């Protein structure tokens, strides 16, 4: 009689050990930060990566950071472009800086604003 009673107590103890002892708090709904709307494409022109950038809308002004990463995954160059309300509707071509050797392989470009990553693009240079 004692053995089944001990077995049942052990099962209850194990079953209750897997349950959380508290209810986790539910965070309040938060709006994501406003982000600029950009139409971007990373392409290759004359054997060098080239960013085609069109600014559709800019909810908050700031510097758009561009970080170029070479095929060996090391940062090869960085630059920034000022975005504000006057930038809306404009387009530009941003090539890999001329002082950087465009090695064969996959190049990556990271776009960020206020230390928030917006996009990551890649293109293969033949």
SULKAPE-V262089 format. One line per field, one symbol per residue. ss: DSSP state (@ for helix, = for strand, . for the rest). psi: psi as a letter, one per 40 degrees, with the letter a starting at -180 (. if undefined). Layout:
ss=???
psi=???
This chain:
ss=.@@@@@@@@@@@@@@@@...................=========..==========....========.....=========.@@@...=====.........=========..==========.
psi=dddddddddddddddddeiieihiihiihihiihiihhhihhihhfeiihhhhhhdihdiiihhhhhhhidefihdiiiihhhadeeheiiihhihidehhgiiahiihhhihfehhdihiiihh.
